[in-house]
Amino acid sequence: MSGQVDYAVKDGVAHVTFNRPEARNAMTWAMYDGLARACEAIVEDDTVRVALLRGAGGSFVAGTDIQQFMAFKDGEDGIAYEKRIEASISQIEHVGKPMVAVIEGFATGGGLIIAASCDFRLATPDAKFGVPIARTLGNCISVGNVARLMAQFGTARAKRMLMLAEMVDAQEARSCGFVEAVHPPEEIAAKADAMCKRLSGHAPLTMRAAKEAMRRVTMAGIADGSDLIRSCYGSADFKEGMTAFLGKRKPEWTGR
């Protein structure tokens, strides 16, 4: 259940691997802690010039493990969870070194936000991106994460993802600029290594200033969304969504 995040450094590249393939690398609290430690190590190690994030077993990250939500009692638990996720994503964004994500399979929910917090994304043709909670769990994401999706995908496409619960495939993600390039599975590792090598040769302070400037612009003036989170996570619909998801049936929404 716990899963892990593996960390290794080779030739100035930090390799961060989400390792829970039996669950499509759905994140557990232990994995979020491992990701935090990896980010700290990247910042502290002066030999690291760039970081490469990837999931084990043919998928990136299929959100947060739903079993962990079963302990939630009310909307305040949802607020605490979203604050924890925001801290994790913010930590990734504050790493002042280039972050490259290799996306295979699913990058959904929190996995999509992790991918969005990286600077560049390479994908295989089977990659799928989305936040299908409107048809699955009945919860919501933070205002900050909505802002991240709007910045990366545009408002119309973000609404399709959040309200219509549509998934975006690799080619559409490439066409809107979210994905830098789409490569066959047998080529993706070499293409990622080439991008990391290219970034390693560029001026570190220039790149750090550029990514921090863009982060500030994206996150400037983010409104408080606690009322929205509380209304969803504290609802009967969210409890129904979790029960239905784990029971592999379609939820019956009541709007309460």
N, C-alpha and C positions, 0 to 999 in steps of 0.2 A: 504493500500500500504506500510506503513512504517514498519510493523512488529516490533519485539522486541527480545532481548536476556535476558532471565530470569536468575537471579543469586541467589543462596541460599547456605548456609553452614550448614552441618550437620555432627557431629562426625568427624570433621577434614577434611571432603571432600567438596570441592567446586563444586556445581552442576551448570553447564552452559548449558542452554537449548535454542536452536534456535527455536523461536516460531512464525512461520508463516505457519501453516500446509496447508492452502488453496492453497499455491503456492509451496508446497514441501520445504518450508523454504528457497526459493531463497533469497539471501542476498540483502538488501537495504542498502543505506548509513547509515541510522539510526541503522541498525543491526550491521554493521561494527563498528560503534561508541560504541554500547553496548558491543560488543566483546572486544574492547579495554579497556573499563571500567572494565569488568570482569577480564581481565588479570592483570590490575593494582591492583584490590582488592585481587587477589590471591597472588601477590607478597608482598603486604603490610601486609596481615593478617598472623601473626606468628602461629595462630592456624590451618591454612590450611596446610595439609601435601601432598595432592594430589588433582587433579581436574578431573572431569568427564564431558565430552562434549557429548551432545545428541540432536537430533532433535525431535520436537513434531510431533505427528500425523503419525508416521510410516515412516518417511523419515529423512535422515540426513540433507544435504544441497544440493539443486539442483542448484549450481552455483550462479552467480550474476543475479539479475532481469534484463531482457533484456530491459525493458522499459527505464531504466536509460541510456542506450547507445544511445537512440534516440536523445539526446541533443548534442551528439558529432558532431563537425564540421570538424575536420581534425585529422591527425596523432598525433598532439601534445596533443589532448585530450586523446588519447590512452596511450601515454607515462605518462601523469599525473595519469591516472587510474591505470596503472600497478605499478607505484611508490606507490600509496596508498595501493594497495593490498600487495605489497612487505613489506611495513611498518607493515601492520596488521599481516602477516604471521611471519615476523621476531619477532614481539612482542610475539607471541605465543611461538616461539622457544626459546626466551630469558627468559621465565618463568622458574626459577630454581627449579621447583618442577615437579614431574611426571604428565603427562597429558594423560588421557585415553579417547579414543573416542569409543562410541557405535554407530555402523553403521547399520541402518535399511533402506531399500529402496535405494534411490539415494544419492550417494556422487559423484557429477559431477562438472567439471569446478573448480571454486573456492572452492566448497565444498570438492572436492578431495584433493586440496592443504591444506585446513584446517585439514583434517584428516591426511594427510601426515606429517604435522608439529607436530602432537601429538606423544607421545612416544610409545603407545600401542593402538591397535585397536581390538575390538571384534565386530563380525558381526552376523546378522541373515541370514538364507539361501537366503532370497530375496534381499540381498544387491547387488548393482551394482556400479561399479567404472569406471570412464572414463572422457575424455575431447573430446567430439565429434564435436568440432568446425569446423573440416575440411569438414563436411557435413551439418553443420547448419549455423554458423554465418560468417565464413571466417575471423575471427580475429586470434590472436596468444596469447601465454603466454610468460612471461618473461624468459630470459635465466636462472635466478635463479630458477624459478619453473620447468623448464625443468631439471635442475640439481637435484632437489628434486625428481622428478619422476624417473629419471635414477638411483638414489641412492636406491630408494625403490623397483622399479620394474625391473631394468635392461634395457639396451639400446634397445634390440630387442622388448621387450614388450612395452616400452615407445613409440617406433615408431608405433607399432600397434595401440596404443591408440590415438596418435597425427596425424598420417597420414592416417591410415585405418579407424579411428574413431570407433574402436571396443571398446565395453564395456567388462570389466573383471568382472566375477561373484564372488560370495563369496568363492567358493571352489578354484578357480584359485588364488584369492588373498591370500588365506590360503596357497596354495602350494608354492607360491613364497615368503612367509614370511611377506607380507604386513599386513595381518590379523593374530593375535595371535591365535584365535580360532573362530569357527562358532558354535553358540548355537541357539536352538529354541527360538521363541519370548517369550514364557512363562518362559524361564530360563535366558534370557540375563541380566535382572536387577540384579538377585542374583549373577550371574557370574561376573558382573562388580563390584558389591559391594565387592565380595571376592578378586578381583584383587586390588582394592583400599585399602582394609584392609591390604593386604600383603605388598603393597608398603609403606603404612604408617608406617610399622614396621622396615623399612630399614634406613640405615644411610643417612640423607639428603644431607650432603656435598659430600659424595661419589657419589650419584646419580646425583647431580648437576654437578659435575666435569665430569662424564661420558657423559652426554647428551650434555654438552657444547663442550667437545672435539670432539664428533662426528659431531656436527653442524659446527665447524670450519673446519674440514676436508672436509665436503660436500660442503661448500660454499667458500672454498679457491680458489682464482684465477678466480672468475666468470667474464666472459667477458661482456663488455657493449653490450646490444642488442637493443639500441634505434632505430637503422636503421631498424631492423626487425619489431619492434612494429609500427613504423611510416608507413612503407610500407603497413602493413595489415590494421591498423585502419584508415588510410587515403585513402583507396582504394574504388573504386566503388563496388567491390565485397562485402565489409563489409556492405555497405549501402543496397545492394541487399539482403544479408544474414539476416539482421535485419528485413527488410520489409517482406521477405518470411517467416521467423520464426513467426512473429506476424500474418501474413496472413494464416498461417498453410498450406503453399505450399512448393514445392521443389524449392530451389534457382537455378537461371540460372547463372553459373559462367562464367566470361569473361577473368579472369586473369589480370584485370586492376583495 
